[in-house]
């Protein structure tokens, strides 16, 4: 998978879970800017960061990387049971 594909998938999952870039990056020790660079394909995603994102987004990394035989990526296959976190004072970005 290319960095751009990884970034696009992460962005789609983050938006599906209604997280800001700041909220998603916090558990991985990343700034909003770093998350933006990953989503844009300008920065590599480390394994430790991928695991942290999987935990916060409650997704399966196996399904995240898998593409169907027809080339499609099924976002719903990634999603695990999820309870949204409590609201915080984040600015929504």
CORBELQUI-V775373 format. One record per residue. RES is the residue in three letters. PHI is phi in degrees with one decimal (* if undefined). NEAR is the number of other C-alpha atoms within 8 Angstrom. Layout:
res=RES phi=PHI near=NEAR
res=RES phi=PHI near=NEAR
This chain:
res=UNK phi=* near=5
res=UNK phi=-82.4 near=6
res=UNK phi=-59.6 near=12
res=UNK phi=-65.7 near=10
res=UNK phi=-64.3 near=9
res=UNK phi=-60.5 near=12
res=UNK phi=-61.1 near=12
res=UNK phi=-64.3 near=10
res=UNK phi=-64.4 near=10
res=UNK phi=-61.6 near=9
res=UNK phi=-61.0 near=9
res=UNK phi=-61.4 near=8
res=UNK phi=-68.1 near=10
res=UNK phi=-61.1 near=13
res=UNK phi=-66.0 near=9
res=UNK phi=-60.6 near=7
res=UNK phi=-86.5 near=8
res=UNK phi=60.4 near=6
res=UNK phi=-101.3 near=11
res=UNK phi=-82.1 near=10
res=UNK phi=-62.3 near=12
res=UNK phi=-64.7 near=13
res=UNK phi=-63.1 near=9
res=UNK phi=-72.0 near=14
res=UNK phi=-77.6 near=14
res=UNK phi=-52.7 near=9
res=UNK phi=-64.4 near=10
res=UNK phi=-92.5 near=10
res=UNK phi=73.3 near=6
res=UNK phi=-111.5 near=11
res=UNK phi=-79.9 near=10
res=UNK phi=-57.3 near=10
res=UNK phi=-64.0 near=7
res=UNK phi=-66.0 near=10
res=UNK phi=-62.3 near=13
res=UNK phi=-59.4 near=9
res=UNK phi=-64.4 near=10
res=UNK phi=-65.6 near=14
res=UNK phi=-64.2 near=13
res=UNK phi=-84.5 near=10
res=UNK phi=83.1 near=13
res=UNK phi=-88.1 near=9
res=UNK phi=-143.0 near=9
res=UNK phi=-69.4 near=7
res=UNK phi=-101.3 near=8
res=UNK phi=-79.1 near=6
res=UNK phi=-61.1 near=6
res=UNK phi=-60.5 near=7
res=UNK phi=-67.3 near=9
res=UNK phi=-61.3 near=10
res=UNK phi=-64.2 near=9
res=UNK phi=-62.5 near=10
res=UNK phi=-65.0 near=13
res=UNK phi=-61.9 near=11
res=UNK phi=-67.4 near=8
res=UNK phi=-70.1 near=8
res=UNK phi=-87.4 near=10
res=UNK phi=56.7 near=11
res=UNK phi=-127.5 near=11
res=UNK phi=-92.6 near=11
res=UNK phi=-65.5 near=10
res=UNK phi=-59.8 near=7
res=UNK phi=-69.5 near=9
res=UNK phi=-59.7 near=11
res=UNK phi=-88.1 near=7
res=UNK phi=-82.4 near=7
res=UNK phi=-118.5 near=9
res=UNK phi=-66.3 near=8
res=UNK phi=-58.1 near=5
res=UNK phi=-85.2 near=5
res=UNK phi=92.5 near=6
res=UNK phi=-77.1 near=7
res=UNK phi=-111.3 near=7
res=UNK phi=-96.4 near=8
res=UNK phi=-59.6 near=9
res=UNK phi=-66.5 near=5
res=UNK phi=-68.6 near=8
res=UNK phi=-80.2 near=12
res=UNK phi=-75.7 near=10
res=UNK phi=-105.0 near=7
res=UNK phi=-51.5 near=5
res=UNK phi=-142.7 near=6
res=UNK phi=-119.7 near=4
res=UNK phi=-59.6 near=5
res=UNK phi=-71.6 near=4
res=UNK phi=-64.3 near=4
res=UNK phi=-62.8 near=4
res=UNK phi=-127.4 near=4
res=UNK phi=-89.1 near=4
res=UNK phi=-63.6 near=7
res=UNK phi=-83.1 near=4
res=UNK phi=84.4 near=5
res=UNK phi=-99.2 near=7
